[in-house]
Amino acid sequence: MRWARRHDAVVAALAISLVAGVASAGEIVGRVAVIGRRGKVVSKPGATLVYIGGLPAPVAPTDVTIRMEHKAFIPRIVAVPVGSTVRFPNHDPIFHNVFSVSRSNRFDLDLYKRPGSRSTVMSKPGVVRVYCNIHPQMTAIILVRDNPYFAWVARDGTFRLQSVPAGRYRLTVWNERAEEVSTTVQVPEQGQARADLRLDASHYRRVRHKNKYGRDYRSDAAY
């Protein structure tokens, strides 16, 4: 009985804290500018993600599909919560070998062709770079986050993170053409915090990656 009363008290306290947390939530809004050569804002910067770090919070995993079609990954960049399953159906009549040597989520799905499909689970947060061991031009990126506070930047550079618990956080913006940039934001109990960020993509250049064995692709690798 004593344990039951203590358990009920803990549950009640947790419920109160959750309600208070929901009530004490604001949002972060802002704009991201990706700067290219000659100091000009890039009109088509590609996929850009903003996220809050250092705030692990429960988030339901999802199922995401990245199909292989015409020797390409489609979509090429996705963002998912930790624990999500990513499926790679092969729509090509040829073999593909999907793999990643990223430290956070290393995997190798081996060879298969249409209509085969294989999957892997994103178990840790991080940036997962995905390749095909046969076709070096096939690249994809999976951004894995450990909380629900992430969002894609719109085409006009604006973003909005909603229902963020009040507090002080590190806000980071990611784009494959530039180094990540972070800033500190103070989220109010109600209302908005604003953060405008600039990414330097002026030195971006595409670098050849290795195959799953850490070697260069053969000069006659299939394209």
C-alpha positions as CSV (number, residue, x, y, z in Angstrom):
1,M,0.0,0.0,0.0
2,R,2.8,2.4,0.9
3,W,4.5,1.6,-2.5
4,A,1.1,2.2,-4.2
5,R,0.7,5.6,-2.6
6,R,4.2,6.6,-3.5
7,H,3.7,5.4,-7.1
8,D,0.4,7.4,-7.4
9,A,2.3,10.5,-6.1
10,V,5.0,10.1,-8.6
11,V,2.5,9.7,-11.5
12,A,0.6,12.8,-10.3
13,A,3.8,14.8,-10.1
14,L,4.8,13.7,-13.6
15,A,1.4,14.6,-15.0
16,I,1.6,18.1,-13.4
17,S,5.1,18.6,-14.9
18,L,4.0,17.5,-18.3
19,V,1.0,19.9,-18.2
20,A,3.3,22.7,-17.1
21,G,5.8,21.8,-19.8
22,V,3.1,22.0,-22.5
23,A,1.9,25.4,-21.1
24,S,5.5,26.7,-20.9
25,A,6.4,26.3,-24.5
26,G,7.3,28.9,-27.1
27,E,8.7,28.7,-30.7
28,I,11.8,29.6,-32.6
29,V,11.5,31.5,-35.8
30,G,14.2,32.9,-38.1
31,R,15.8,32.9,-41.5
32,V,18.8,31.1,-42.9
33,A,21.0,32.5,-45.7
34,V,23.5,30.2,-47.5
35,I,26.3,32.3,-48.9
36,G,28.0,31.2,-52.1
37,R,30.9,32.6,-54.1
38,R,31.4,36.3,-54.3
39,G,29.4,36.7,-51.1
40,K,26.0,36.3,-52.7
41,V,23.1,34.4,-51.2
42,V,22.6,31.1,-53.0
43,S,19.1,31.1,-54.6
44,K,18.9,27.3,-54.5
45,P,20.9,26.1,-51.5
46,G,19.3,22.6,-51.4
47,A,17.9,20.9,-48.3
48,T,18.7,22.8,-45.1
49,L,17.7,21.6,-41.6
50,V,17.6,23.4,-38.3
51,Y,17.5,21.5,-35.0
52,I,18.0,21.8,-31.3
53,G,20.7,19.8,-29.7
54,G,21.2,18.7,-26.1
55,L,17.5,18.2,-25.5
56,P,16.8,14.5,-25.7
57,A,13.0,14.0,-25.7
58,P,10.8,11.1,-26.6
59,V,9.8,11.0,-30.3
60,A,8.0,8.3,-32.1
61,P,10.1,6.5,-34.8
62,T,8.8,6.4,-38.4
63,D,9.1,4.4,-41.5
64,V,10.8,6.2,-44.4
65,T,11.4,5.0,-47.9
66,I,14.4,5.9,-50.1
67,R,13.9,4.2,-53.4
68,M,16.6,3.4,-55.9
69,E,15.6,4.5,-59.4
70,H,17.6,5.3,-62.5
71,K,20.8,4.8,-60.5
72,A,19.8,7.4,-58.0
73,F,18.5,7.6,-54.4
74,I,15.1,9.3,-54.3
75,P,14.7,11.4,-52.1
76,R,18.3,12.0,-51.6
77,I,18.1,13.7,-48.2
78,V,15.8,12.9,-45.4
79,A,15.5,13.6,-41.6
80,V,14.1,11.0,-39.2
81,P,13.9,10.4,-35.4
82,V,16.1,7.9,-33.7
83,G,14.7,4.4,-34.0
84,S,13.2,5.0,-37.4
85,T,13.3,2.3,-40.1
86,V,14.6,3.3,-43.5
87,R,13.7,1.1,-46.5
88,F,15.6,0.9,-49.7
89,P,13.4,-0.7,-52.5
90,N,15.3,-1.3,-55.7
91,H,13.3,-0.1,-58.7
92,D,16.1,-0.7,-61.2
93,P,16.6,-4.0,-63.1
94,I,20.2,-4.1,-62.0
95,F,22.0,-4.8,-58.7
96,H,22.7,-2.2,-56.1
97,N,24.6,-2.5,-52.8
98,V,23.5,0.2,-50.3
99,F,25.9,0.9,-47.5
100,S,27.1,3.4,-45.0
101,V,30.4,3.6,-43.0
102,S,29.1,6.5,-40.8
103,R,30.1,5.9,-37.2
104,S,26.6,6.6,-35.9
105,N,24.7,4.1,-38.0
106,R,27.0,1.8,-40.0
107,F,25.3,-0.8,-42.3
108,D,25.7,-2.9,-45.4
109,L,22.6,-4.2,-47.2
110,D,24.6,-6.3,-49.8
111,L,23.5,-6.9,-53.4
112,Y,19.9,-7.1,-54.6
113,K,17.9,-5.9,-57.6
114,R,14.3,-5.3,-58.5
115,P,11.8,-6.0,-56.9
116,G,14.0,-6.5,-53.8
117,S,13.8,-4.2,-50.8
118,R,15.9,-4.1,-47.6
119,S,15.9,-1.9,-44.6
120,T,17.9,-0.7,-41.6
121,V,17.2,1.0,-38.3
122,M,18.7,4.4,-37.4
123,S,19.8,3.7,-33.8
124,K,21.8,6.8,-33.0
125,P,21.6,10.5,-33.8
126,G,24.0,11.9,-36.4
127,V,24.6,12.4,-40.1
128,V,24.5,9.2,-42.1
129,R,26.0,9.3,-45.6
130,V,24.7,6.5,-47.8
131,Y,26.3,5.2,-51.0
132,C,26.0,2.3,-53.5
133,N,29.1,0.1,-53.7
134,I,28.6,-0.3,-57.5
135,H,27.6,3.1,-58.7
136,P,29.7,5.9,-57.2
137,Q,27.4,8.6,-58.3
138,M,24.6,7.4,-56.0
139,T,24.7,9.3,-52.7
140,A,22.1,10.0,-50.0
141,I,22.1,11.6,-46.6
142,I,20.0,10.6,-43.5
143,L,19.8,13.1,-40.7
144,V,18.9,11.3,-37.5
145,R,17.7,13.4,-34.5
146,D,17.0,12.4,-30.9
147,N,14.1,14.9,-30.3
148,P,11.2,16.3,-32.3
149,Y,12.6,19.8,-32.5
150,F,13.9,19.9,-36.1
151,A,12.5,21.4,-39.3
152,W,13.4,22.0,-42.9
153,V,14.1,25.5,-44.0
154,A,11.6,26.8,-46.5
155,R,12.6,28.0,-50.0
156,D,12.6,31.6,-48.9
157,G,15.0,30.8,-46.1
158,T,12.5,31.0,-43.2
159,F,11.9,28.3,-40.6
160,R,9.8,27.7,-37.5
161,L,10.2,25.3,-34.6
162,Q,7.0,25.0,-32.6
163,S,6.1,23.9,-29.1
164,V,9.6,24.1,-27.8
165,P,9.9,23.9,-24.0
166,A,11.0,27.1,-22.4
167,G,14.7,27.2,-21.8
168,R,18.1,28.0,-23.2
169,Y,19.2,25.9,-26.2
170,R,21.8,25.5,-28.9
171,L,20.2,25.9,-32.3
172,T,22.1,24.4,-35.3
173,V,21.6,24.7,-39.0
174,W,22.9,22.0,-41.4
175,N,23.4,22.1,-45.2
176,E,25.6,19.6,-47.1
177,R,27.5,22.5,-48.8
178,A,28.7,24.2,-45.7
179,E,30.0,23.6,-42.1
180,E,27.2,23.5,-39.5
181,V,26.6,26.8,-37.7
182,S,25.1,27.1,-34.2
183,T,23.8,29.8,-32.0
184,T,22.2,30.0,-28.5
185,V,18.5,30.8,-28.2
186,Q,16.4,31.6,-25.1
187,V,12.9,30.2,-25.7
188,P,10.3,32.1,-23.6
189,E,7.4,30.3,-21.8
190,Q,5.1,31.8,-24.4
191,G,5.9,33.7,-27.6
192,Q,8.8,33.6,-30.0
193,A,12.6,33.6,-30.0
194,R,14.3,34.7,-33.2
195,A,17.5,33.4,-34.7
196,D,18.9,34.4,-38.1
197,L,21.9,32.4,-39.3
198,R,24.3,32.4,-42.2
199,L,26.1,29.5,-43.7
200,D,29.3,29.8,-45.8
201,A,29.1,27.6,-48.8
202,S,31.7,29.5,-50.9
203,H,34.3,26.8,-50.6
204,Y,32.0,23.9,-51.4
205,R,33.3,21.3,-53.8
206,R,32.2,17.7,-54.3
207,V,34.7,15.1,-53.0
208,R,34.9,11.6,-54.3
209,H,34.1,9.0,-51.7
210,K,35.5,5.5,-51.2
211,N,33.7,2.2,-51.6
212,K,32.6,0.1,-48.6
213,Y,36.1,-1.4,-48.4
214,G,37.7,2.0,-48.1
215,R,39.2,1.9,-51.6
216,D,38.7,3.9,-54.7
217,Y,36.0,2.8,-57.1
218,R,37.4,1.1,-60.2
219,S,37.9,3.4,-63.2
220,D,35.4,1.2,-65.1
221,A,32.8,1.4,-62.3
222,A,29.3,1.2,-63.8
223,Y,27.6,4.5,-64.4
